[in-house]
Amino acid sequence: MKTTTGSTSHGSSSSSNGLLTVTIASSTHPHGPAANDDDDDLLVDPDDPFDITQTKNAPPETLKRWRQAAFVLNASRRFRYTLDLKKEEEKEQKKSMIRAHAQVIRAALLFRMAGERELVTGTSVASTITPGGDYEVGLEQLVSMSKNQNISTLQQYGGVKGLSGFLKSDLNKGISGDDDDLSKRKNAFGTNTYPRKKGRSLWRFLWEAWQDLTLIILIIAAVVSLVLGVFEKGWEKGWLDGGSIAFAVLLVIVVTAVSDYRQSLQFQNLNAEKQNIQLEAIRGGRTIKISIFEIVVGDVLPLKIGDQVPADGVLITGHSLAIDESSMTGESKIVHKDHKAPFFMSGCKVADGVGSMLVTSVGINTEWGLLMATISEDTGEETPLQVRLNGVATFVGIVGLTVAIAVLVILLGRYFSGHTTGSDGKVQFVYKVTKIDKVLEGFIAIFTIAVTIVVVAVPEGLPLAVTLTLAYSMRKMMADKALVRRLSACETMGSATTICSDKTGTLTLNQMTVVEAYAGGREKLNPPDDSSKLHPEVLSLINEGIAQNTTGNIFIPKDGGETEISGSPTEKAILSWAVKLGMNFELVRSRSKILHVFPFNSEKKRGGVAVKLADSEVHIHWKGAAEIVLGTCTQYLDSNGQRQSIEEEKAFFRKAIDDMAAQSLRCIAIAYRSYELEKIPSKEEDLDQWSLPDHELVLLAIVGIKDPCRPGVKEAVRLCTEAGVKVRMVTGDNLQTAKAISLECGILVSVEDAVEPNIIEGKTFRELSEKEREQVAKKITVMGRSSPNDKLLLVQALKKGGEVVAVTGDGTNDAPALHEADIGLSMGIQGTEVAKESSDIIILDDNFASVVKCIVKLMLLSLMSSCWCCRRVVKLSK
């Protein structure tokens, strides 16, 4: 294997466009299993190289065995559209080499700086900082600090707060974000883009298209035929045979090259769409959505679980913040970020926690930018169907070539032995009598027959036709809001037998509003935002808990415009409710200081925060699934703001939760407790390991949030059911809410069906043995209060039962199930980057109806490999 080396060197000054001078010397696997057919319909022959039973997550060694299984008649044509394993290995080696080289440079710079460091007393910070244009710090200093992760340099700048001042950014409000400000930052520090390698031109495709053994034979035959024809019949009639062959060859070359070129452009567009990540940034005090390419140095970016770090930066605040840096360092170790390890590398993923960062380097000035500028993405990929067709085409080609050679030998033998006669009955070849030009003419005629057999026998267009069909399908699916990340998913999706769908945002609109609320004990607020019935103490604690225990934000324009609320749909609903109750978000947050945060956890179904008030009193606020939070409460605040024992009232609150759940409302409980300041760890490293107390809580409120079903979902579910695709709902909501939504969407046909095991709780399913799970999994229609592991167990059990499983998901914790499923579908709007990376198809509008459109379109493609799929499509069309 040929390896290459890469090197980087930093120039002494920035260029006019904000790019640091850098010199680099040249230095997926197929996804989607084959359709699992019924046992009676398909018997797998282990010796058949074209029978592909499982391709998802297949290692490169397996792909090599596929490649070696069939003798390739002409590799340049037969596998033009398939994944180049050698290039894939070289790409990985390049990545590894660049990573290693970057680490060596970093170590060398750190060693040199350590040797040259002098203890200078009384030196001002300003004297060590080189201004950069309109800013008090230059590009080179920022890049050097970020790449070397030099904490001493950061401290020289006065920490992240001092650095933000040099960059004219506010740690709370971010940059101003106006056009003039953005333009200055781009000129000074560059943009968050990197040079992309140009795709192959049409001329390159034309050059490759003619380098085909069959076409070369035809070209030779055309030239010889043209020469002989002109020699015998003159220009007027002699050019017809040779010219016709040449025209046909030219036509094939042009059509092939144009088809290849258009497909290449299509894949480039799809890849650009995939890389255009939308993320949140704080500009001018408001949280807005921007493209990853619009990030500039000085931006303040919130980070949460599943996000991709979009640029190099420095930690501002973080709680239990852990980063997966394996994409850059090659090590799978999760790195925890705090003020002792505050640097972020772009391209890494947030594995846990929440926080915010200040952007210090973007684009080509980051290691990720250098890596992406050096490595060009391969878009070729083979599907199981293409592998089979490639094998069939090769087999037929070998047979055709064998027959052609046999015919050539026989006809030449007959000709030169004097057994071949012309139309007039005369022998065409007589030894030492027939002239040489007649011999050549006879030979060319025989040779043309052999070539014709090869041309007719070899199905050159079959793999091309399938690839173009798949590419066309991808383009149509893009119009239907489905971005295909892996070509093999196009084939597999059409063979799906069951869909494990998420509820929130997929089956529902994800537009949540609080429609019911209990606060101040048994008091039901009507309307739910009527604060007149709440005691000031109760209202104050509710506002404090909502304002501090949230990852959302509220922006109130100075000109008196409409209030803007950002965050997850659930957070936005609760924040909107609190605003209607009269909460002043900024004022409430300024009255207390956050000590520690426990981010919302899908396993525990709740999140908490510890805050210190002005009088040093500590409150710990919790918010999460109503029945779970209620189970940890021992008291509640009544209408007079007094604490009362909750034991006698728990039955009332449980009934209230069940009643709201029966109306398909998501139930959230808000609770708190007081805590002693002395018991809280004072050291930062101890505080990070401290677990927030989640017992002896005082219940403040229970709210019911309405998330209506998406229009058209019920019809989509009906279509799937009629096509033989079973829809199962897997949600973290309680069983009552799950039951109500599933009835509304048509997943459960009637209330009588809502019995175990049709509807089951995740905990119950989890506690079954492996064999019992396989038996129960086929009957499950709705799973409530499920954890990510429960979803994974369900997928595994269904696959063992012979199902072809499609899974929808949007969270980081859905990644294992998305990866395990035959087809993983992530959500383009609410989905995290980790979920998207683990999926095969991204649903751009988060709509279940789009999932159904994918299945309907791709079932037609599966007709080519499965009669079983044909029966379901016919049934669907009826």
N, C-alpha and C positions, 0 to 999 in steps of 0.2 A: 504493500500500500504506500503510495507516495504521500509524504507528509510535508507540511509547509510551516514556515515560521512567521510570526508576526512581531512587529516592534512598534513601539510608540515613542514619540519624542515631543516634548512640549516646547513650543516656540516662546520667545521672550516677549512677544507682544501680541495683542489681539488684532485680528483683521477688522476691516471696516464693518463687516456684517456680524461681528460678534463671535466668530468661530476661532477657537484656539488653534494654532497651527499644529497639526498632527500628521504624522507620516505612518502609514501602515503598509508593510510589505505583504504580498500575498502569502500568505502562510500556508413518521407518523406511521409510525407504522400504519399499514392498512387497517382501517377501522370498519367495523361492522361485520358481524358474522353472516354466513350464508343463511338463507331462509331455512328455519327448522321445520321440515315437513313432517306430516304424520308418519308413524313408523311403517304403515302398510304402503304408503305412497313412495317412500324413498328408502332404499337399502344402500348403506354406505360401503363401498369397496375400499378397504384400506390400501390396496395396491394401485388404485386408480389415482394418478397424479392430478387429475382434474376435479376430483371430488373434494371440495373444501368445506369442512364441517364447522370450523370455528376460526375466524380471522381476527376478531377484536382482541386487542392487547397481545397479539402474536409477536414473538421476538424476531429480530432480524434473521436469526438462523433458520427459522421456519420459512420465512419469505425466500431465503436462498434455496431451500429445498424445493419450493414451488418452482422457482426459476429453473432449477436443474432438472425438474421432472419432465420437461418437454424439450426436445431438441428444436432449437429455433432456426427455422429456415433462413430468415433474414431479420436479424435482431433490430436493425435500424428502423424497420417498419413495424415489426410485430409488437415491439414493446415501446413504441414511441410515447405512449401516454401513461406508461407505468412508472412506478417509483424506482429511481436509480439507487440501488442499495449502496453502491460504491460511493456515490456522491453523498449519500446520507451519512456514511461513516466518516468521510472526509470533512463534512460539515461539523460533526460532533468533535472531531479532532481539532478543527480550527477553533471552535469555541473553547475547548479545553486549553489549547495553546495560548489563546488570547488571555483567558483568565489567569493562567500560570504566569504569563509574561507581565500582566498588570500587577500581580502580587509581587513579582521579583522587583519591578520598578519601584513599587511602593516601599518594599523593604529596604532597597538601596537608598532611596531618598530619606527614609527615616534614619538610617544609619549615618548618612552624611550630615543630616541636620543635628543628630545627637553629637557628632564629633565637632561640628562647627559652633554649637551653641555656647554662648558666653553669658556669664552671669553679669548682667548689666543692671545696676541699681539706679533709680531715679530717671530711667528712660521713659518718656511718655509713650502711651499707646499710639498716638498720632504719628510719632516718628517712624514706626514700623509698618505703617499702612500706606500703600501706594494708591492714590486716588485713581478712579477710572471714569473719565468724562464727567457726567453729571452726578456721579456717586462717589462716596468717600472711600470706596474699596474697589480694587481692580479685578478684572476677569481672572488673571493668572493666580492671584491670591485665593480667590474663591475655589477655583478648580483644584489647586494644590491642596487646600485645606480639606476639601471633600474627598478627593481621591486618596489622600494619605490618612484621612480620618484623624486629623491632628487636633487634639483637644486643647493643647497649649496655645495654638494659634487662635482658636475660638475664644479662649479665655482672654487673650490679648485684645480681642475686639470687644470684650465686655460681655461675653456669653451671647446667647441667642438674642437677648434684649438689645445689647449694644450693636450686634450685627444687623438687626432689623432697622436700627436707627441709621446706620451707614447706607442701607439699601432703601431708605425712605419708605419703610413699610411699618404698619402697626400690627402687633401680635394679636390683637383682638379684632381689628377691623380690616386688616389686610391692606392691599394697595388701593389707590383710588379707582384704577381700572378704566380710566377714560382713554380715548384713542391716542392722545399725545403722550400720556404716561407709558402706555404699552409700546408705542413706537420707540421711545427713548430706551426702554429696557431691552427691547429686541436688538437695537443697534449696539448697545453696550455689552450685552451678555449672550446674545444669540437667541435663536428660537428652539422650541422643543421638537425639532425635526432633524432628520439625518439624511445624508445623500443616499439615494436608493440606486442599486444597480439597474441599468436600463435593460428592459426585456429584449429578447431577440427580435431583430427587424424582419420584415417580410422577405427581404433578399436572403437572409440566413435560412428561413424556412424553405424558400425555393431551392437553395443550394442543397439542403438536406433531403428534399423531396425526390430529387432525381437520382440520388445515390441509393438506388434500390436495384437488387440483382435482376428482377424481372424487367424493370424499366430499362436497365442497361442493355439487356438482351434485345429488347424491342428496339432500342435506339440503333444498336448494331444492325439488326435486321432491316430497319428503315433505311439506313445509309446504304447498305449493300443493295437492297431492292431498288433504291433510287438510282444508284450508279448503273446497275444492270439495265433498268428500265429505260433510262435516257440513252444508254449505249445501243440498246436494241431498237427502241421505238421513237427515239428523238424526244425533244422537250414537250411537244404537244400532248402526247399520251403516256410517255414513259415515266413521268413524275407521279402519276396517279396512285399507284400502289404504295410506293415509298412515302409519298406525301401524306397519304391517308393514315399510315401507321405513325408518322411523325406528329401529325396533328392530334391523334388520339393520345400519344405519349405526352405531348405538351399540355393537353387538356387535363390529363390525370395529375400532372405535376402542379399545375396552377390551382386546380380545385383542392388538392391535398394541402398545399402550402397555405392557401387562403383559409381553409378550415382550421388548420393548426394555429395560424396567426390569430384568428378571431377567438379561438378557445383560450389562447394565451392571454389576450387582452381581458377576456371575461374573468379568468382566474385572478388577474391582477386587480380588477375592480372589486371582486369579492374579498380579496385579501386586504385591500385598503379599507373596506367597510369593517372588516373584523378588527383592524388595528385602531380604528377611530373610536377610542373609548371615551365615553362621557363620564365626567366626574364633577364633584363639588369643589368650589373654591370660594373663599371669603374675600369679597372685594367691596370696599366702601361700607363695611359693616353688615352686608347682606350676603347670604349664601346663594350662590347661583350655579347653574350647570354649564360647564364649558367642555370643549373638546380637549383631549390630552395634548393636541398639537398647539393649543392656545396658551398653555402655561408659560409663564415668564419668571425670571429670577425675582424674588421678593414676594411671590404669591404665598398666601397662608392656606394650606390644604388640610381639611379634616380627614382622618383616617379611621377606618373601622374594619372589622373582620371581613376578609375576602377581597379587599381592595388591592389593586396593584400600585406600588409606589411609582408615580409617573416621572419623577426626576430626582436628582440628588438633593439632599436637604438635611436640615438639623431639627431635632426634636424641640417642640415648644412645650407641649404638655402630653402626658401619656399615662394611662392606667392599664396595668397588666398587658402592656403592648409588647407583642412578640412578632418577629419578622422571620419569614422563611427566605433565607438568602442563598438557597441551593442553586438557583438559576444563575447566580453570578460567581459564587465561590466554589460550587461543585460539592459542597458539604451539606448533608441533609439536616444538620443541627439547627434548631430554632434559636434565634438570637433575641434576647430580651433587651428592650431599649429603655434607657433611663438617662439621667444627666451625666452618668459616667460613660455611657456608650450612646451618644446622641445622634450619630450620623446614619442617614438612610442612603441606600444605593437604589437607583432606579431599576425597574424590572423585577424587583422582589415583591413578594406577596405578604399581606398582613395576615398572620396566622391566628392571632388572638388579641383581644383588647381594643381600646379606642384611644385616640390621641389626635394631635395636629402637628404639622411640620412647616418649616420655613424653607422655601426652595432656594438653593444656592447655585445649582448648575443644571443646565438643560441641554438637550439635544446631543450634538457631537462632542460636547465637553463632558459627557458622562461615559462611564465604562460601557453602559448598556447601549448608548448611541454608537460608540465605536464598534461594538460587537455586531449590532444590527446593520451598520454600514458595510461591514466586511462580509457578512454572511447574507447571501441571497436565498430566499425561501424557495424550496421546491414545491411546485404545485401539482406535479404528476402523482397519481396514486392509482393502484389497481384495485378493482373490486373482485369479489369471488366470481361473479358472472363473467367479467372480462378475462380472468385467469382461465376459466373453462373455455371461453370462445377463442382465446389465444391458442390454447392447446389443440382445440378442434381444427382451427385454421392451419396450424402447423402440421398436424397429422394429415389433413387433406392435401396440403401443399407438398408434403413428402411423397404421398401416393401419386399426386399429379406429376411431380418431377420424375418419379420412377417410371411411370407409364410413358411420359414424353421421351425419356432416354431409350426405353425399350422400343418404342415406335420408331425413333430416329435410327437406331441400330438395324432394326428389321427392314425398314424402307431403304436404307442405304445398301444393305446386303442384297435386297431384291434388285435395286437399281444397277449396282455394279456387277451383278451376276447375270444380267440380261433378261430378267423376268418382268421388268416393268415396261408396259406398252402405253403409247399415247392414245388419244381419242381416235386416231386414224388406224389403230391396230398395229402400228410399227413399233419395234423395240427401240426404247429411248437411248440405250447405251450399248454400243458395240466396241469392243476393245480395239484400240488403235485406229478406229474409224471415226467415232464421234469427236467433233471438235471441242476444244477446251472451253469455249464460251457456252456451248450447249451443256457440257458437264457441270459448269458452275451454275447455270440456270436451273438444272435439275436438282443440284445440291441445295440451292437456295429455296426451291419449292418445298423440298423435303424438310429442310431446317425450319421453314416458316410453319409447316404443319406441327412440328414438335413444339415450337414456341407458342403456337396457338393453344395447344393442349395445356401448357403450363399456365398461360394467361387465363384460360377459362376455368381451370381446375382450382387454382389458388384463390381463395376468397379473401383477397386483400382488403376489401372494403368492410368486412364484417366487424372486426374490432373497432375500426374507425367509426362505423355507423353507430355502434353501441356507445362509444365515448361521446360522440356528438349528441346522441339522444340523452345521455346522462347530463351533459353540459347544458343542453337546452332545458331539461327538467330543472336544473339548478337555477337557471335564469328565471323560469316561470315561478318557481318557489320563492325566489327573491321578491318578485312582484306580489306574492301572497304573504309577505312578511316573514319569510323563513330563510335564514342565512345558513347554508350548508358548509360546515367546516371540514368535513371529510366526505369525499366522493362516495366511498363505500356505503355510507349511511343511506344514500339514495336508493340503493337496492334493498338493503335490510329493512328499511322503514316500511316498504310495501308488504313485508311479510309479518308485520307485528300482529300478535294475537291478543295482547293486552296492553293497556296503558295505565300506569300508576301515576295519577295526576295529583299535583298539589292543589290546594283549595284557593288560598288567598292570592289574588292577582291573576290566576289562571282561569278558574271557574267563576271568580267574582271580579268586580271592576277595580278593586283595590282603592276605592274612593270612600274612605271611612268617615263616619260622623257619629258622635255620641248622641244616642236617642233616648236612653234611660239612665238614671243615676240615683243611687242611694247614698246619702251622706248624713252625718249627724245621727247615727243609729238607724232606727227603722224608718226614718224620714225619706220618702220618695219625692224627689224634686220634679215638679210638673209646672212648667217645662224643665228639662234637665239642667238648664243654665240659670235657673232662678236662685240667686244667691241670697235673697232676702230672708229665706228660712234657715240659713246657716249661721251658727254662732261665730263671731269674729275669730276665736281661737281655732275652731275647726277649719274655717276658710283660710286662715294664715298658714296652717300646717299643710293643707292640701296644695296651696300655691307653692309653698317651699319645696314640697316633695316633687311636684311636677316640674318646676323650673330647674331644679338641680339634678334630678334623676332623669335626664334625657340626653339624647344625642342630637336632638333637633335644635332649631334656632328660630327666633322671632325678630323680624326687622320692621321697624316703623319709620317710614319715610318722613323727613323733616318737613316736606311740603304738605303733609297731611293726607298723603295718598293711602291706598288700601294696605293694610298690614299683610306682610309676607311671612308665611310660616313654612319652614323647611324641615326635612327629616323623613323617616319612614312613614308610610301611611298611618300606622297606629299612633306613632308619636305626634303626627300632625293633628290627628283627631283629638287626642287628649290635650295638646297645647291649645287648640282652637276652643275646646270646652273651657279650659282655664281662663283664656282671654275673655270669653263671654261672662265668666264669673267675676271678672274685674282684675285679673292678675296683671301686674306690671312686671314683665319678664326681667328687664335690666335691673330694676330696683330690688326685686326679690333676690336675684343672684348676687347683687353687691352687698347684701346684708349678711352673707355667710360665705365661708371658704370651704371648698371641697378638699377633704383630706384623703379620701380613697374611694375608688369606684370598682364595683363588681359589674362588668358589662353583662347585658342580657345574654343568658345561656339557654340554648335549645334543649339541653338535658334537664336543667332545673326549672325552665320556663319562667324565669324572673331575673330582674336585675336590681342592683342596689347602689346606694351612695352614702358615704359618711361625710357630714358637713359640720363645721365649727361655727357657732354664732358669735356675735360680738362679745357676749358675756362669758365666753369660753365654754358654753354649754354645747354638747355634741348631740346631734340628731342623726339617726340612721334611717333612711327612707328606702322602702322596697316597693316595687311595682311589678305585677306579672299576672299569670293565670289566676283567676279569681278563687277557684276551689283550693289551689295549692297555697296561695298566700293566706287564705282564710284558715287553713289548717295550722298555720304557725302563729295565729293571733290568739291571745288570751284575754284581751280587753277591746273595747271600742269606745269612741267618743260619742256621747249622746248629744241631743239638741242644745244642751246647756254648756257644752264643752267639757263635761265631766267624764272621767274614765269609769266605765262599768264593766263588770265581768261579762264575757261573751258566751259563756257556756250555755246559759238559758236561751240565748238568741241565735245560736249557731244553726238550729233547724230552720229558723225564719230566713237567715241569709242564704242557706243552701237552697231553699225553695225559690228565693228570689233569683238566684243564679240559674237554676233549672228553668224557671219561667222565661228568663231572658234568652237562654240557650235554645229553648223550644221555638223562639221567634227568629232563630238563626242569627242571634247577636253574639258577637265576641265579648266575653266578660273579662274585665280587667279590675283587679283590686289594688287599692293604694293603702299602704300601712307604714307605720314608723315606730321607733322606740327611742328613748333617751339612753345615753351611754356616758360612762365616766371617761374624761379626757386622759386620766392617768393610765388607763388600761390600753390606750392606743399606742402602738410602737412609735418611738420618736425617730429611729433611724430609717432612712429611705429604703434600704434593702430589706429591713424587717417589715416595713409597712407594705411592701410589694407582696410579701408572703402572707400577710394577715388576711384572715377570712372574716368578712363582715358578719356579725351576729344576726341570725335569721330566725330567732325564736323570741317568745314573749313579746310579740308585736302588738301594736294598738291599731285596730282597723279605722281608717279614715273615710273611705268611700269605695263603692263598687259601681262601675259604669258599664253600660252595654253599648257596644259599637256596632253599627249596621254597615255591612259591606254587601251591597246588592249583587245578584248574579249578573253576569254579562249577557247582553242580548244575543240570542242565537245559540247559547250554550246547550240548551235543552234539545234543540234540533240536531246540533252536532253530536251530542251523546246518543241520540236515537239512530243517526246514520251509522255511527261506529258499531252500535249493538246489532243493527240489521246486517252489517258487513261481517259479523263474527268477531269483532274486536271488543273485548270486554273492558269497560272503563271502571277503574277502581280509584277511590279518593283516599289519599293518605294525608292527614293533616295533624297539626299540633293542637288544634282546638279540642274542647271536650266533646264527648260522644253526642250530647244533646244538640250542640251547634252543628256538628258534622252531620248528624241525622237530618236536621231541618234543611241544611243546604243541599244534601244529596237528594232529598225528596223534591226540592225546588228545581234541581237541575235534571232530574229524571234518571239519576244513577241508581237510586232505589225506586222501584216502581210503586210500592205501597208501604203503608205503615206496618203491615203484617210481615214484610220482608226484613224489618229492622230488628232482627233477633240474632243472637250469637249462633254460628260464627260469621254470618253475613256482615254484621257490624261488630267490631271488636276493638278493645283498647290495646294500645301498643304494649303496655306492661304485661297483659295476659298473653299476647302472642309471643313476647320475648321469653316468657317462662316455660313455654312448651319445649319438648325435646325436638331434635332436628327432624326426626321422622314424622312427628305430629305436626310440625310446622308445614312440611310438604303437603300433608293431607288437608290441613285447614286452609292453606294459602289459596288453593283453587276456589274455595267458597267465599273468601273475603271480598266484600264489595266496598266497605268503608272501614278505615282504621283511624281512630281518634286518639288524641294525646300520645301521638307517636314521636319517638326520638329519631334522630338521623340513623342510628344503628338499627332501629326497628324497620325502617324503610329498606335498609340494606339487606336485612334478614329476609324480608318479604320478597325482594327481587331475586335473591339467591334461591329461595324455596320455589318460586315460580319457574325459574330457569331449569332447575332440576326436574321439575314436572313436565318439561318439554315445551314451555311457553317461550315465545319470542317477545321479550319485554321492552316496552318503551317507558321511560321515566321522565317526568318533568320536575324541575327544581330550580330554585333561585338563590339559595343560601350556600355559604361555604360548607356547612355541614351536610349538604345534599351531594357534595362532590363524590363520596364513595359510591353512593347508589347510582349516580349518573355514569360513573366510570364502569361500574359492574354491569349495568344494563346493556342489552343488545343495541339499543338506541337511546342516547341521552339527549334530552331537549332542555336547554337552559333558557331563562327569560332574559330578553335583551334590555328591558327597562329596569326592573328591580333586581336582576341577577348580578351576583358578584363576579369578579374576574376569575376567581378560583372555580366557580361553578361553570362559567363559560369555557374555561380551558379543559374541563373534564367532560364536556358535552360534544356531541356530534353535529347537532343542529341548534341554532339560536333562533328562538321565536321572537322576532323584533317587536311585536306589539303585545307580548305576554298573553295572547288570547288562545283559549283552547280550540276555538274554531279554526285557527290557523294550523294547529296540530292535525286536525281532521283533514284539512285540505292537503297537507303533505301526504297523509296516508292514501287518500283517494288518488292523487296524481301518481304516486310511486307504486301503487298496486299494479298499475298498467305495465310498468317496467318489469315487475316480478313475474308477469305472464310468461316472459321469455325463459324462466327457469323453473316455474312451479305451476302445474295444472291445479294444484290445491288452491293456490292464490286466485286462479281464474274463477273458480266457483264462487269465491267471496266477492269478487268484483262484479260478476254477473248479478249476484244477489243484491249488491249495493246499487247497481244501475236500475234495478226494478223499483 
